[in-house]
Amino acid sequence: MRTLLEQIDSIKAEKHDLENRIKSLERERIPTTVDSVQASSKEYPYIQHTIKVEGYNNYRYIRNRKTRNTYKKQIKSKIQKLDKLINELEYELNKIDDSEIKQIIRYKYEDNLSYIQIAHKMNKLSKKEYTEEGIRKKLKRFLKNF
């Protein structure tokens, strides 16, 4: 559980990054190809001129779409694994009976707060007086026994 707690911030950051990658793939435009051809007027005098032709390479588009879809599936699979890890951590936290410890763990590992920030936050929320050292020791003792 300790290693999972230490990684929770990174897990959430990775999940956010992967979600942004999927959004970026969905916004990606179809690559177009531009070329020019020589043509002439339909009627006499058949004057020659250049016409710009624009479109997309069907073969390249289909190949890119398949690759992109495979990549999106891989990313979604990784996001599901990260969600499972987050849910596993939440399940483990729900097993803890001590509400103070749950708060300290969430502040420390999910919100990435320092011990002094945790003490200030908990002092605002409760009538007890918390200190930086007291919170550090309480968490250390809990993790040692867990």
URBELNOR-V436184 format. One record per residue. RES is the residue in one letter. SS is DSSP state (a for helix, b for strand, c for the rest). NEAR is the number of other ideal C-beta (glycine too) atoms within 8 Angstrom. D_LAST is the distance of its C-alpha to the last C-alpha in whole Angstrom. Layout:
res->[RES & RES]
ss->[SS & SS]
near->[NEAR & NEAR]
d_last->[D_LAST & D_LAST]
This chain:
res->[M & R & T & L & L & E & Q & I & D & S & I & K & A & E & K & H & D & L & E & N & R & I & K & S & L & E & R & E & R & I & P & T & T & V & D & S & V & Q & A & S & S & K & E & Y & P & Y & I & Q & H & T & I & K & V & E & G & Y & N & N & Y & R & Y & I & R & N & R & K & T & R & N & T & Y & K & K & Q & I & K & S & K & I & Q & K & L & D & K & L & I & N & E & L & E & Y & E & L & N & K & I & D & D & S & E & I & K & Q & I & I & R & Y & K & Y & E & D & N & L & S & Y & I & Q & I & A & H & K & M & N & K & L & S & K & K & E & Y & T & E & E & G & I & R & K & K & L & K & R & F & L & K & N & F]
ss->[c & a & a & a & a & a & a & a & a & a & a & a & a & a & a & a & a & a & a & a & a & a & a & a & a & a & a & c & c & c & c & c & b & b & b & b & b & b & b & b & c & c & c & c & c & c & c & b & b & b & b & b & b & b & b & c & c & a & a & a & a & a & a & a & a & a & a & a & a & a & a & a & a & a & a & a & a & a & a & a & a & a & a & a & a & a & a & a & a & a & a & a & a & a & a & c & c & c & a & a & a & a & a & a & a & a & a & a & a & a & c & c & c & c & a & a & a & a & a & a & a & a & a & a & a & c & c & c & c & c & c & a & a & a & a & a & a & a & a & a & a & a & a & a & a & c]
near->[7 & 7 & 6 & 11 & 11 & 7 & 9 & 12 & 9 & 7 & 11 & 10 & 8 & 9 & 12 & 8 & 8 & 12 & 9 & 8 & 9 & 11 & 8 & 8 & 10 & 6 & 6 & 6 & 4 & 5 & 9 & 7 & 8 & 7 & 7 & 8 & 7 & 8 & 7 & 7 & 8 & 2 & 4 & 4 & 4 & 7 & 6 & 6 & 8 & 7 & 8 & 7 & 8 & 7 & 6 & 9 & 8 & 6 & 6 & 9 & 11 & 8 & 8 & 9 & 8 & 8 & 8 & 10 & 8 & 8 & 9 & 10 & 8 & 8 & 11 & 9 & 8 & 9 & 11 & 8 & 8 & 12 & 9 & 8 & 11 & 12 & 8 & 9 & 12 & 8 & 8 & 10 & 10 & 6 & 6 & 9 & 4 & 7 & 6 & 8 & 11 & 10 & 9 & 13 & 13 & 10 & 13 & 13 & 11 & 10 & 7 & 6 & 9 & 5 & 11 & 7 & 9 & 15 & 13 & 8 & 10 & 15 & 10 & 6 & 5 & 7 & 2 & 6 & 4 & 10 & 7 & 9 & 7 & 9 & 14 & 9 & 8 & 11 & 12 & 8 & 8 & 10 & 8 & 6 & 5 & 6]
d_last->[8 & 9 & 12 & 13 & 13 & 15 & 17 & 18 & 21 & 22 & 22 & 24 & 26 & 27 & 27 & 30 & 32 & 32 & 33 & 36 & 37 & 38 & 40 & 42 & 43 & 44 & 46 & 47 & 51 & 53 & 55 & 59 & 62 & 65 & 68 & 72 & 75 & 79 & 80 & 84 & 85 & 86 & 90 & 92 & 92 & 89 & 87 & 85 & 81 & 78 & 75 & 71 & 69 & 65 & 63 & 60 & 60 & 59 & 58 & 55 & 54 & 53 & 51 & 50 & 48 & 47 & 45 & 44 & 43 & 41 & 39 & 38 & 37 & 35 & 33 & 33 & 31 & 29 & 28 & 27 & 24 & 23 & 23 & 21 & 18 & 19 & 19 & 16 & 14 & 15 & 15 & 11 & 11 & 14 & 11 & 10 & 12 & 12 & 15 & 15 & 12 & 13 & 16 & 15 & 13 & 16 & 18 & 17 & 16 & 18 & 21 & 21 & 21 & 21 & 20 & 23 & 24 & 21 & 22 & 26 & 25 & 23 & 25 & 28 & 26 & 25 & 27 & 25 & 25 & 22 & 22 & 21 & 20 & 18 & 16 & 15 & 14 & 12 & 10 & 10 & 9 & 6 & 5 & 6 & 4 & 0]
